[in-house]
Amino acid sequence: MPEFDSLDEMVLQVALTKTTGSDPFYEQNWYRILKVRYDGKIYVQRRVSETLTTLISTPYISPTGSLRVTVVGSTIYFYANE
């Protein structure tokens, strides 16, 4: 995430459907990790049907760094700066 100092947010979203013509936030059935500069937090969220759930909301240490995603069985692990 080396360019985060010039962006408002960065998102990695994993979904059941592909969208190119609309905001993926409004799609159904996805997980995402969202790093937001304006409030200095990382969010892990999911949307199942129309219900949005924030699983994690935590301040981040640095505006740049690495992001790692690991899938083990049916569990998705998100790591920001390890």
PyMOL CGO cylinders between C-alpha atoms (Angstrom):
from pymol import cmd
from pymol.cgo import CYLINDER

trace = [
    CYLINDER, 0.00, 0.00, 0.00, 2.76, 2.47, -0.87, 0.3, 1, 1, 1, 1, 1, 1,
    CYLINDER, 2.76, 2.47, -0.87, 0.47, 5.07, -2.48, 0.3, 1, 1, 1, 1, 1, 1,
    CYLINDER, 0.47, 5.07, -2.48, -1.98, 5.39, 0.41, 0.3, 1, 1, 1, 1, 1, 1,
    CYLINDER, -1.98, 5.39, 0.41, -0.71, 8.86, 1.28, 0.3, 1, 1, 1, 1, 1, 1,
    CYLINDER, -0.71, 8.86, 1.28, -2.37, 10.14, -1.93, 0.3, 1, 1, 1, 1, 1, 1,
    CYLINDER, -2.37, 10.14, -1.93, -5.63, 8.13, -1.75, 0.3, 1, 1, 1, 1, 1, 1,
    CYLINDER, -5.63, 8.13, -1.75, -8.68, 8.48, 0.51, 0.3, 1, 1, 1, 1, 1, 1,
    CYLINDER, -8.68, 8.48, 0.51, -9.17, 4.75, 0.94, 0.3, 1, 1, 1, 1, 1, 1,
    CYLINDER, -9.17, 4.75, 0.94, -8.03, 1.35, -0.26, 0.3, 1, 1, 1, 1, 1, 1,
    CYLINDER, -8.03, 1.35, -0.26, -10.29, -1.69, -0.49, 0.3, 1, 1, 1, 1, 1, 1,
    CYLINDER, -10.29, -1.69, -0.49, -9.77, -5.36, -1.19, 0.3, 1, 1, 1, 1, 1, 1,
    CYLINDER, -9.77, -5.36, -1.19, -13.15, -6.99, -1.71, 0.3, 1, 1, 1, 1, 1, 1,
    CYLINDER, -13.15, -6.99, -1.71, -13.92, -10.67, -2.30, 0.3, 1, 1, 1, 1, 1, 1,
    CYLINDER, -13.92, -10.67, -2.30, -17.40, -11.29, -3.70, 0.3, 1, 1, 1, 1, 1, 1,
    CYLINDER, -17.40, -11.29, -3.70, -19.55, -13.95, -5.28, 0.3, 1, 1, 1, 1, 1, 1,
    CYLINDER, -19.55, -13.95, -5.28, -20.33, -11.72, -8.26, 0.3, 1, 1, 1, 1, 1, 1,
    CYLINDER, -20.33, -11.72, -8.26, -18.26, -9.49, -10.52, 0.3, 1, 1, 1, 1, 1, 1,
    CYLINDER, -18.26, -9.49, -10.52, -19.34, -5.89, -11.08, 0.3, 1, 1, 1, 1, 1, 1,
    CYLINDER, -19.34, -5.89, -11.08, -17.82, -3.29, -13.37, 0.3, 1, 1, 1, 1, 1, 1,
    CYLINDER, -17.82, -3.29, -13.37, -20.73, -0.89, -13.80, 0.3, 1, 1, 1, 1, 1, 1,
    CYLINDER, -20.73, -0.89, -13.80, -21.69, -0.04, -10.23, 0.3, 1, 1, 1, 1, 1, 1,
    CYLINDER, -21.69, -0.04, -10.23, -20.27, 0.50, -6.76, 0.3, 1, 1, 1, 1, 1, 1,
    CYLINDER, -20.27, 0.50, -6.76, -19.34, -2.95, -5.39, 0.3, 1, 1, 1, 1, 1, 1,
    CYLINDER, -19.34, -2.95, -5.39, -20.41, -1.81, -1.91, 0.3, 1, 1, 1, 1, 1, 1,
    CYLINDER, -20.41, -1.81, -1.91, -24.05, -2.25, -2.96, 0.3, 1, 1, 1, 1, 1, 1,
    CYLINDER, -24.05, -2.25, -2.96, -23.55, -5.78, -4.29, 0.3, 1, 1, 1, 1, 1, 1,
    CYLINDER, -23.55, -5.78, -4.29, -24.67, -8.78, -2.24, 0.3, 1, 1, 1, 1, 1, 1,
    CYLINDER, -24.67, -8.78, -2.24, -22.51, -11.37, -0.46, 0.3, 1, 1, 1, 1, 1, 1,
    CYLINDER, -22.51, -11.37, -0.46, -18.96, -10.10, -0.05, 0.3, 1, 1, 1, 1, 1, 1,
    CYLINDER, -18.96, -10.10, -0.05, -16.12, -9.64, 2.43, 0.3, 1, 1, 1, 1, 1, 1,
    CYLINDER, -16.12, -9.64, 2.43, -13.73, -6.72, 2.35, 0.3, 1, 1, 1, 1, 1, 1,
    CYLINDER, -13.73, -6.72, 2.35, -10.87, -5.06, 4.14, 0.3, 1, 1, 1, 1, 1, 1,
    CYLINDER, -10.87, -5.06, 4.14, -11.03, -1.27, 3.96, 0.3, 1, 1, 1, 1, 1, 1,
    CYLINDER, -11.03, -1.27, 3.96, -8.27, 1.11, 4.99, 0.3, 1, 1, 1, 1, 1, 1,
    CYLINDER, -8.27, 1.11, 4.99, -9.59, 4.67, 5.37, 0.3, 1, 1, 1, 1, 1, 1,
    CYLINDER, -9.59, 4.67, 5.37, -7.35, 7.71, 5.61, 0.3, 1, 1, 1, 1, 1, 1,
    CYLINDER, -7.35, 7.71, 5.61, -9.93, 10.24, 6.92, 0.3, 1, 1, 1, 1, 1, 1,
    CYLINDER, -9.93, 10.24, 6.92, -10.55, 8.35, 10.17, 0.3, 1, 1, 1, 1, 1, 1,
    CYLINDER, -10.55, 8.35, 10.17, -7.28, 6.40, 10.37, 0.3, 1, 1, 1, 1, 1, 1,
    CYLINDER, -7.28, 6.40, 10.37, -8.92, 2.97, 10.67, 0.3, 1, 1, 1, 1, 1, 1,
    CYLINDER, -8.92, 2.97, 10.67, -8.96, -0.45, 9.08, 0.3, 1, 1, 1, 1, 1, 1,
    CYLINDER, -8.96, -0.45, 9.08, -12.33, -2.15, 8.74, 0.3, 1, 1, 1, 1, 1, 1,
    CYLINDER, -12.33, -2.15, 8.74, -13.11, -5.77, 7.98, 0.3, 1, 1, 1, 1, 1, 1,
    CYLINDER, -13.11, -5.77, 7.98, -16.70, -6.02, 6.81, 0.3, 1, 1, 1, 1, 1, 1,
    CYLINDER, -16.70, -6.02, 6.81, -19.11, -8.45, 5.24, 0.3, 1, 1, 1, 1, 1, 1,
    CYLINDER, -19.11, -8.45, 5.24, -22.40, -8.06, 3.48, 0.3, 1, 1, 1, 1, 1, 1,
    CYLINDER, -22.40, -8.06, 3.48, -24.72, -11.06, 3.39, 0.3, 1, 1, 1, 1, 1, 1,
    CYLINDER, -24.72, -11.06, 3.39, -27.96, -10.33, 1.53, 0.3, 1, 1, 1, 1, 1, 1,
    CYLINDER, -27.96, -10.33, 1.53, -28.62, -6.73, 2.58, 0.3, 1, 1, 1, 1, 1, 1,
    CYLINDER, -28.62, -6.73, 2.58, -27.03, -6.85, 6.04, 0.3, 1, 1, 1, 1, 1, 1,
    CYLINDER, -27.03, -6.85, 6.04, -23.68, -5.07, 6.43, 0.3, 1, 1, 1, 1, 1, 1,
    CYLINDER, -23.68, -5.07, 6.43, -21.63, -6.23, 9.43, 0.3, 1, 1, 1, 1, 1, 1,
    CYLINDER, -21.63, -6.23, 9.43, -18.38, -4.64, 10.60, 0.3, 1, 1, 1, 1, 1, 1,
    CYLINDER, -18.38, -4.64, 10.60, -16.28, -7.48, 12.01, 0.3, 1, 1, 1, 1, 1, 1,
    CYLINDER, -16.28, -7.48, 12.01, -13.28, -5.35, 12.96, 0.3, 1, 1, 1, 1, 1, 1,
    CYLINDER, -13.28, -5.35, 12.96, -12.72, -1.61, 13.28, 0.3, 1, 1, 1, 1, 1, 1,
    CYLINDER, -12.72, -1.61, 13.28, -9.26, -0.69, 14.52, 0.3, 1, 1, 1, 1, 1, 1,
    CYLINDER, -9.26, -0.69, 14.52, -6.79, 2.19, 14.12, 0.3, 1, 1, 1, 1, 1, 1,
    CYLINDER, -6.79, 2.19, 14.12, -3.85, 1.47, 11.84, 0.3, 1, 1, 1, 1, 1, 1,
    CYLINDER, -3.85, 1.47, 11.84, -0.26, 2.20, 12.78, 0.3, 1, 1, 1, 1, 1, 1,
    CYLINDER, -0.26, 2.20, 12.78, 1.07, 3.55, 9.49, 0.3, 1, 1, 1, 1, 1, 1,
    CYLINDER, 1.07, 3.55, 9.49, -0.53, 4.93, 6.30, 0.3, 1, 1, 1, 1, 1, 1,
    CYLINDER, -0.53, 4.93, 6.30, 1.58, 2.62, 4.14, 0.3, 1, 1, 1, 1, 1, 1,
    CYLINDER, 1.58, 2.62, 4.14, 2.57, -0.99, 4.57, 0.3, 1, 1, 1, 1, 1, 1,
    CYLINDER, 2.57, -0.99, 4.57, 1.62, -4.48, 3.48, 0.3, 1, 1, 1, 1, 1, 1,
    CYLINDER, 1.62, -4.48, 3.48, -1.64, -6.39, 3.32, 0.3, 1, 1, 1, 1, 1, 1,
    CYLINDER, -1.64, -6.39, 3.32, -1.87, -10.17, 3.34, 0.3, 1, 1, 1, 1, 1, 1,
    CYLINDER, -1.87, -10.17, 3.34, -4.97, -12.29, 2.87, 0.3, 1, 1, 1, 1, 1, 1,
    CYLINDER, -4.97, -12.29, 2.87, -4.98, -16.01, 3.69, 0.3, 1, 1, 1, 1, 1, 1,
    CYLINDER, -4.98, -16.01, 3.69, -7.86, -18.42, 3.21, 0.3, 1, 1, 1, 1, 1, 1,
    CYLINDER, -7.86, -18.42, 3.21, -7.86, -21.59, 5.31, 0.3, 1, 1, 1, 1, 1, 1,
    CYLINDER, -7.86, -21.59, 5.31, -10.90, -23.77, 4.76, 0.3, 1, 1, 1, 1, 1, 1,
    CYLINDER, -10.90, -23.77, 4.76, -13.89, -21.44, 5.07, 0.3, 1, 1, 1, 1, 1, 1,
    CYLINDER, -13.89, -21.44, 5.07, -12.02, -18.78, 7.08, 0.3, 1, 1, 1, 1, 1, 1,
    CYLINDER, -12.02, -18.78, 7.08, -10.51, -15.62, 5.58, 0.3, 1, 1, 1, 1, 1, 1,
    CYLINDER, -10.51, -15.62, 5.58, -7.63, -14.00, 7.51, 0.3, 1, 1, 1, 1, 1, 1,
    CYLINDER, -7.63, -14.00, 7.51, -6.64, -10.37, 6.86, 0.3, 1, 1, 1, 1, 1, 1,
    CYLINDER, -6.64, -10.37, 6.86, -3.24, -9.07, 8.02, 0.3, 1, 1, 1, 1, 1, 1,
    CYLINDER, -3.24, -9.07, 8.02, -2.18, -5.43, 7.82, 0.3, 1, 1, 1, 1, 1, 1,
    CYLINDER, -2.18, -5.43, 7.82, 1.55, -4.98, 8.49, 0.3, 1, 1, 1, 1, 1, 1,
    CYLINDER, 1.55, -4.98, 8.49, 1.54, -8.51, 9.91, 0.3, 1, 1, 1, 1, 1, 1,
]
cmd.load_cgo(trace, "trace")
